[in-house]
Amino acid sequence: MNMLNKFLALVLTLTATGFINIAAAQEAPDALIKRISTDVLDTAKADKEIQAGDKKKILALVQQKILPFVDFQRMTSLAAGPAWRDTTPEQQTQLIQEFRSLLVYTYSGVISQVKDQKITFAPFKGDAAATDGVEVRSQVVQPRGDVIRLNYRMEKVDGNWKIYDISILGAWLVETYKGTFESEIAKGGVNGLIKTLADKNKALAG
């Protein structure tokens, strides 16, 4: 690729990113979740390689369509609890990276099972002027009629809505991991927790 083509590609990327950020900032939180969920489901259903379980394609889908809308720093700090205040900047970075990777594998595992599910959304009852603690409620309807409640807690970061916690069947992800994090920190400190997460991610990547 010559220099002109590289420049044009960079301009197009920055322009597209700008449009995406503007659109996300103008959307209501429930509208954003609906758009992301519909986009992910439609893409997964239409892609034969994803339906066949192609890990690379599934990971790429998660990274492209889900990760930009998740606040991993807040999610990690909440899961780490009081210990977060005593961690060094380097430990915080490592912990965020490993927790992020673990959640990516978790999301990927869910997407690999997407077939004919449908998503419905409850009417949004939050304060339209709120910027934190906003909850968006949805239901995933399985092909056989089983219903899975899937809710999101959201905040505004630099004018854009971000997800910082997810509830599946009433169990909030942050609270679920908080107990695990506290246990690992008690046994081996923050570095022990980082190693445990890293080992788990290596196993999932294999």
C-alpha positions as CSV (number, residue, x, y, z in Angstrom):
1,M,0.0,0.0,0.0
2,N,1.5,3.3,-1.0
3,M,1.6,6.4,1.2
4,L,-1.5,8.0,-0.5
5,N,-3.6,4.9,0.1
6,K,-2.4,4.7,3.7
7,F,-3.4,8.3,4.2
8,L,-6.8,7.8,2.7
9,A,-7.4,4.6,4.8
10,L,-6.4,6.6,7.9
11,V,-8.8,9.4,7.1
12,L,-11.7,7.1,6.4
13,T,-11.1,5.2,9.7
14,L,-11.0,8.4,11.7
15,T,-14.0,9.8,10.0
16,A,-16.0,6.6,10.5
17,T,-15.0,6.5,14.2
18,G,-16.1,10.0,14.6
19,F,-19.5,9.3,13.1
20,I,-19.9,6.2,15.4
21,N,-19.0,8.3,18.5
22,I,-21.4,11.0,17.5
23,A,-24.2,8.5,16.9
24,A,-23.6,6.7,20.2
25,A,-23.6,10.0,22.1
26,Q,-27.0,11.0,20.6
27,E,-28.6,7.6,21.2
28,A,-30.6,6.8,24.3
29,P,-29.0,4.0,26.3
30,D,-31.8,1.5,25.5
31,A,-31.6,2.4,21.8
32,L,-27.9,1.8,21.8
33,I,-28.2,-1.6,23.5
34,K,-31.0,-2.6,21.0
35,R,-28.8,-1.5,18.1
36,I,-25.8,-3.4,19.3
37,S,-27.8,-6.6,20.2
38,T,-29.6,-6.6,16.9
39,D,-26.4,-6.0,15.0
40,V,-24.5,-8.8,16.8
41,L,-27.4,-11.3,16.4
42,D,-28.0,-10.6,12.8
43,T,-24.3,-10.8,11.9
44,A,-23.9,-14.1,13.8
45,K,-26.9,-15.7,12.2
46,A,-25.9,-14.6,8.7
47,D,-22.2,-15.7,8.9
48,K,-21.8,-19.4,8.1
49,E,-18.3,-19.5,9.6
50,I,-19.6,-18.1,12.9
51,Q,-22.4,-20.6,12.8
52,A,-19.8,-23.3,12.3
53,G,-17.9,-22.1,15.4
54,D,-15.0,-20.2,13.8
55,K,-13.2,-18.8,16.8
56,K,-11.3,-16.1,14.9
57,K,-14.5,-14.8,13.3
58,I,-16.4,-14.9,16.7
59,L,-13.6,-13.0,18.5
60,A,-13.4,-10.4,15.7
61,L,-17.2,-9.9,16.0
62,V,-16.9,-9.4,19.8
63,Q,-14.0,-7.0,19.4
64,Q,-15.6,-5.0,16.7
65,K,-19.2,-4.7,17.8
66,I,-19.3,-5.1,21.6
67,L,-16.0,-4.0,23.2
68,P,-16.1,-0.4,22.1
69,F,-19.2,0.0,24.3
70,V,-17.9,-1.6,27.5
71,D,-16.1,0.3,30.3
72,F,-13.6,-2.4,31.4
73,Q,-11.8,-0.1,33.8
74,R,-14.9,0.6,35.9
75,M,-16.0,-3.0,35.6
76,T,-12.6,-4.3,36.8
77,S,-12.3,-1.8,39.6
78,L,-15.8,-2.7,40.9
79,A,-15.0,-6.5,40.8
80,A,-11.7,-5.9,42.6
81,G,-13.4,-4.0,45.4
82,P,-11.4,-2.2,48.1
83,A,-8.2,-3.9,46.9
84,W,-8.3,-1.8,43.7
85,R,-7.2,1.3,45.7
86,D,-4.0,-0.4,46.8
87,T,-2.9,-1.6,43.3
88,T,-0.2,0.0,41.3
89,P,-1.0,1.6,37.9
90,E,0.9,-1.4,36.3
91,Q,-1.2,-3.9,38.2
92,Q,-4.4,-2.1,37.3
93,T,-3.4,-2.2,33.6
94,Q,-2.6,-5.9,33.8
95,L,-5.8,-6.7,35.7
96,I,-7.9,-4.8,33.2
97,Q,-6.3,-6.6,30.3
98,E,-6.7,-10.1,31.8
99,F,-10.3,-9.4,32.9
100,R,-11.1,-8.0,29.5
101,S,-9.7,-11.1,27.8
102,L,-11.7,-13.3,30.1
103,L,-15.0,-11.5,29.3
104,V,-14.1,-11.6,25.6
105,Y,-13.9,-15.4,25.7
106,T,-17.2,-15.4,27.7
107,Y,-19.0,-13.3,25.1
108,S,-17.5,-15.4,22.3
109,G,-18.8,-18.6,23.9
110,V,-22.3,-17.1,24.0
111,I,-22.2,-15.9,20.4
112,S,-21.0,-19.3,19.3
113,Q,-24.4,-20.7,20.4
114,V,-26.5,-18.1,18.6
115,K,-29.1,-19.7,16.3
116,D,-32.6,-18.5,16.3
117,Q,-32.8,-16.5,19.4
118,K,-34.8,-13.2,19.6
119,I,-34.4,-10.2,21.9
120,T,-37.2,-8.1,23.3
121,F,-36.8,-5.0,25.4
122,A,-38.8,-3.7,28.3
123,P,-39.9,-0.1,28.2
124,F,-37.1,2.2,29.4
125,K,-38.1,3.6,32.8
126,G,-34.8,5.4,33.7
127,D,-34.3,9.1,34.2
128,A,-33.7,10.7,30.8
129,A,-31.2,13.1,32.3
130,A,-29.2,10.5,34.3
131,T,-25.6,9.8,33.4
132,D,-24.9,6.8,35.7
133,G,-26.6,3.8,37.1
134,V,-29.0,3.6,34.1
135,E,-30.5,0.1,33.7
136,V,-31.6,-1.3,30.3
137,R,-33.7,-4.5,30.5
138,S,-34.1,-7.1,27.9
139,Q,-35.1,-10.7,27.4
140,V,-33.5,-13.3,25.1
141,V,-36.1,-15.7,23.8
142,Q,-34.7,-19.1,23.0
143,P,-36.1,-21.2,20.0
144,R,-38.0,-23.5,22.4
145,G,-39.6,-20.5,24.2
146,D,-37.3,-20.3,27.2
147,V,-36.6,-16.8,28.3
148,I,-33.3,-15.4,29.7
149,R,-33.4,-12.0,31.4
150,L,-30.4,-10.0,30.3
151,N,-30.0,-6.5,31.8
152,Y,-27.3,-3.8,31.5
153,R,-26.0,-1.1,33.8
154,M,-24.7,1.9,31.9
155,E,-23.0,5.2,32.4
156,K,-21.9,8.1,30.2
157,V,-18.2,8.4,29.6
158,D,-17.0,11.5,27.7
159,G,-20.5,11.8,26.3
160,N,-20.9,8.2,25.2
161,W,-22.9,5.5,26.9
162,K,-20.9,2.5,28.2
163,I,-21.8,-0.8,29.8
164,Y,-20.2,-1.5,33.1
165,D,-22.2,-4.4,34.4
166,I,-24.4,-7.2,33.0
167,S,-27.1,-9.3,34.7
168,I,-28.0,-12.8,33.5
169,L,-31.1,-14.2,35.2
170,G,-30.7,-11.7,38.0
171,A,-27.0,-12.4,38.7
172,W,-24.9,-9.3,38.1
173,L,-21.5,-10.1,36.5
174,V,-19.5,-7.7,38.7
175,E,-20.9,-9.2,42.0
176,T,-20.3,-12.7,40.7
177,Y,-16.7,-12.0,40.0
178,K,-16.2,-9.9,43.1
179,G,-16.3,-13.0,45.3
180,T,-13.8,-14.8,43.1
181,F,-11.5,-11.8,43.0
182,E,-11.5,-11.4,46.8
183,S,-10.7,-15.1,47.3
184,E,-7.8,-15.0,44.8
185,I,-6.4,-11.8,46.3
186,A,-6.7,-13.3,49.8
187,K,-4.6,-16.2,48.7
188,G,-2.0,-14.6,46.5
189,G,-2.5,-10.9,46.4
190,V,-3.3,-8.9,43.3
191,N,-0.4,-10.5,41.4
192,G,-1.9,-13.9,42.3
193,L,-5.3,-12.8,40.9
194,I,-3.6,-11.5,37.7
195,K,-1.8,-14.9,37.3
196,T,-5.0,-16.8,37.8
197,L,-6.8,-14.8,35.2
198,A,-3.9,-15.1,32.8
199,D,-3.7,-18.9,33.2
200,K,-7.4,-19.2,32.6
201,N,-7.2,-17.0,29.5
202,K,-4.4,-19.2,28.1
203,A,-6.5,-22.3,28.6
204,L,-9.5,-20.7,26.9
205,A,-7.3,-19.5,24.0
206,G,-6.0,-23.1,23.4
